[in-house]
Amino acid sequence: MLKIGTKEVPNVINELTIEQFEKVSEITSQELDAFERWVNIFVFLGADETEVNELEFTEFKEKVKEFNSITYKASKKFLKSFELDGYTYKSHDKKLSISVRDMKHIEKIIKNNPNSYISKVIAVLFKRTDLKDQEHYADAHIKHKANLFKKLNAEFTLPYIAFIGEKMKDTAKQINDEVAKELESNNG
């Protein structure tokens, strides 16, 4: 936690909820001046707006530097399941693999929500064990789970987001290579 004025704000991934992490990502992507961006981040995370605005310039810069300087080594382990509100949500059994159906949903989610997709992606990956496939993929169910999951600690999501990023990057490269080969053979 980072003390700003009389309040403490979370500044490490294991202190943030998924909702807070998404909102900070959203604020950082907005076209704001640097000071406005950081005031918005600190106030959103719980600092008193008046206290933030009344900080001396050098102290403000130090708070921003301190916020950014935390190095935290997140776990690379995938959480297989968890219980929430009496239901078990499970992502995989032995080894994480993502189906084409899941990737289609995930790709669409990321495209449509570039700054707030984590809760929705986790909602696609973690399925309630008492439901059938058709129910898992209903838009209303994914939205409901995403809203529930926003209150969870963001730390467990990092390995999933990194894994998906790698898969999407590898797939995009493969597709580009195939297109290039096809164009070469058509022109050759």
C-alpha positions in Angstrom: 0.0 0.0 0.0 1.1 3.5 -0.8 0.3 6.3 1.7 -1.0 9.5 0.0 -2.0 12.1 2.5 -4.1 10.3 5.2 -5.2 7.4 3.0 -3.5 4.3 1.7 -4.0 3.2 -1.9 -3.2 -0.2 -3.3 -0.3 -0.3 -5.7 0.6 -3.9 -6.1 -1.3 -6.5 -8.1 -2.1 -8.6 -5.1 -3.7 -5.6 -3.4 -6.0 -4.8 -6.4 -9.3 -6.3 -7.3 -9.9 -7.1 -11.0 -12.2 -4.1 -11.2 -9.6 -1.8 -9.8 -6.9 -3.2 -12.2 -9.3 -2.8 -15.2 -10.1 0.8 -14.1 -6.5 1.8 -13.7 -5.8 0.3 -17.1 -8.6 2.3 -18.5 -7.4 5.6 -16.9 -3.9 5.0 -18.2 -5.1 4.6 -21.7 -7.2 7.8 -21.7 -5.8 10.9 -23.4 -5.1 12.9 -20.3 -2.3 15.1 -19.2 0.2 13.2 -16.9 -0.9 15.0 -13.7 -4.6 14.6 -14.4 -4.0 10.8 -15.2 -2.2 10.3 -11.9 -4.7 12.3 -9.8 -7.5 10.2 -11.3 -5.7 7.0 -10.5 -4.8 7.9 -6.9 -8.4 9.2 -6.3 -10.0 6.2 -7.8 -7.9 3.9 -5.7 -9.0 5.7 -2.5 -6.8 8.8 -2.0 -8.6 12.0 -1.0 -8.8 14.3 -4.0 -8.2 17.5 -2.0 -5.1 15.9 -0.4 -3.8 14.7 -3.8 -4.3 18.1 -5.4 -2.6 19.9 -2.5 0.5 17.7 -2.5 3.7 19.6 -3.3 4.9 19.0 -6.8 8.1 17.1 -5.8 6.1 14.9 -3.3 3.5 14.1 -6.0 6.3 13.1 -8.4 7.7 10.8 -5.7 4.3 9.2 -5.1 4.0 8.5 -8.8 7.6 7.1 -8.9 6.9 5.0 -5.7 3.6 3.7 -7.2 5.5 2.6 -10.4 8.6 1.3 -8.7 7.1 -1.7 -6.9 8.4 -4.9 -8.3 6.2 -7.9 -7.6 6.8 -11.4 -8.8 3.4 -12.8 -9.6 2.8 -16.5 -9.5 3.0 -18.3 -12.8 0.7 -21.1 -11.6 -2.8 -21.3 -13.0 -5.5 -21.5 -10.5 -7.6 -24.5 -11.6 -10.8 -23.7 -9.6 -12.3 -21.6 -6.9 -15.5 -21.3 -5.0 -17.7 -18.2 -5.0 -21.2 -17.7 -3.6 -21.6 -21.5 -3.2 -20.6 -22.4 -6.7 -17.4 -23.9 -8.0 -15.8 -22.3 -11.0 -13.2 -24.4 -12.9 -10.9 -23.5 -15.8 -9.2 -26.8 -16.4 -8.3 -30.2 -15.0 -4.6 -31.1 -15.5 -3.1 -28.7 -18.0 -4.5 -25.4 -19.2 -5.8 -25.5 -22.8 -8.2 -23.2 -24.4 -10.7 -24.3 -27.0 -11.4 -22.6 -30.2 -14.8 -21.7 -28.9 -13.3 -20.0 -25.9 -10.7 -18.2 -28.0 -13.4 -16.9 -30.3 -15.2 -15.4 -27.3 -12.0 -14.1 -25.8 -10.8 -12.4 -29.0 -14.2 -10.7 -29.4 -14.1 -9.5 -25.8 -10.6 -8.1 -26.1 -11.5 -6.4 -29.4 -14.7 -4.8 -27.9 -13.2 -4.0 -24.5 -9.6 -3.1 -25.0 -9.2 -1.6 -21.5 -11.6 -3.7 -19.4 -11.5 -7.3 -20.6 -9.9 -9.2 -17.8 -13.1 -10.0 -15.8 -14.9 -11.0 -19.0 -12.0 -13.2 -20.2 -11.8 -14.9 -16.8 -15.6 -15.4 -17.0 -15.2 -17.3 -20.3 -12.3 -19.4 -18.9 -13.9 -20.3 -15.5 -17.1 -22.3 -15.9 -19.5 -23.2 -13.2 -19.3 -27.0 -12.6 -23.0 -27.4 -12.3 -23.9 -26.0 -15.7 -23.9 -27.4 -19.2 -21.9 -26.0 -22.1 -24.7 -24.0 -23.7 -25.3 -22.1 -20.4 -21.6 -21.3 -20.1 -21.5 -19.3 -23.3 -24.8 -17.3 -22.9 -23.9 -13.6 -23.0 -26.0 -12.9 -19.9 -24.2 -15.6 -18.0 -20.7 -14.4 -19.0 -21.7 -10.8 -18.1 -23.1 -12.0 -14.7 -19.9 -13.9 -13.9 -17.7 -11.0 -15.0 -19.5 -8.8 -12.6 -19.1 -11.3 -9.8 -15.4 -11.8 -10.6 -14.6 -8.1 -10.6 -14.5 -8.2 -6.8 -11.8 -10.9 -6.8 -8.1 -10.3 -6.3 -6.5 -9.6 -9.7 -3.3 -11.5 -9.0 -4.6 -14.9 -10.1 -5.5 -13.5 -13.5 -1.9 -12.6 -14.6 -0.8 -16.1 -15.8 -4.1 -16.5 -17.8 -3.7 -13.1 -19.5 0.0 -13.8 -20.3 -1.0 -17.3 -21.7 -3.7 -15.9 -23.9 -1.5 -13.1 -25.1 1.1 -15.6 -26.2 -1.5 -17.8 -27.9 -3.0 -14.8 -29.8 0.5 -13.6 -30.8 1.5 -17.1 -32.1 -1.8 -17.5 -34.0 -1.4 -14.1 -35.6 2.1 -14.9 -36.7 1.0 -18.2 -38.1 -1.8 -16.6 -40.1 0.5 -13.9 -41.4 3.1 -16.6 -42.5 0.4 -18.6 -44.3 -0.9 -15.5 -46.1 2.6 -14.6 -47.1 3.3 -18.1 -48.5 0.0 -18.1 -50.4 0.7 -14.7 -51.9 4.2 -15.8 -52.9 2.9 -18.9 -54.6 0.3 -16.9 -56.5 2.8 -14.4 -57.7 5.6 -16.9 -58.4 
